[in-house]
Amino acid sequence: MKQLSNWRKEIRTIPNLLSLFRVVLLPFYLYLVAQHSFYLAGVIIAISGLTDFLDGFIARRFNQITELGKILDPVADKLTQLFLILSMAWQRPLIWLVLGLFIVKESFMLLAGIIGLRYHVKLDGAKWYGKLATAVIYAGMAILLLFPDLTGRWVNWIFGVITYCLAQSFVLYIGTYRKLLKSVDD
């Protein structure tokens, strides 16, 4: 019962409300993309990116870090990234490669997190390379939405940067989890 009351208290913090707001924005984003209102969809993503930055800043600055927030923020991030990548895949087939890498990376993160819990170890939070990959996905997708007529060269360059940052994040997280689990053995 105590956990339920903590959840009710934690959900009312500004950072957690901002994370929930990001999730609520997703159906509106998809609707706008389906209507080919790419500029408005880009604005939605810009707002989502801003609230992503703000929830972390406010949580740290005003000591509003909660156990719920440690779950809610990454879930909102991953859902937003997935929606962005999937919505772009219909217009730009090259992004299916990005989607595949994203799914492999996030599956690894989930599996490594579960294994870590089994050994009572976990990451202290997102690492800089994970945050960079998230920011690059937001920025890249916002650019593609706001400028739907970009030439193939620019689109490929944006996908290349997104892919590189995702791959870098994946490789560095593998090393981080490896060290984390190795510390259990020592």
Number of C-alpha atoms within 10 A of each C-alpha: 6 7 8 9 10 13 15 12 12 19 19 11 17 16 28 24 18 25 25 18 16 23 20 13 16 20 11 14 24 18 12 17 19 12 10 13 15 19 18 16 24 23 15 20 23 17 15 25 20 14 19 22 15 16 22 18 14 16 17 12 10 10 9 18 18 18 11 15 23 14 12 19 22 15 15 21 20 15 15 23 19 16 16 23 20 17 17 19 16 11 10 16 10 14 22 15 13 21 19 11 16 20 13 13 19 14 12 16 16 12 12 18 16 14 15 17 12 10 13 10 16 16 13 7 9 12 13 10 18 18 15 17 21 22 18 20 25 23 18 19 24 22 17 20 23 17 14 14 10 13 9 10 9 12 20 15 12 19 22 14 15 24 21 15 21 23 18 16 21 22 13 15 21 16 12 14 20 12 12 16 18 10 10 11 8 5
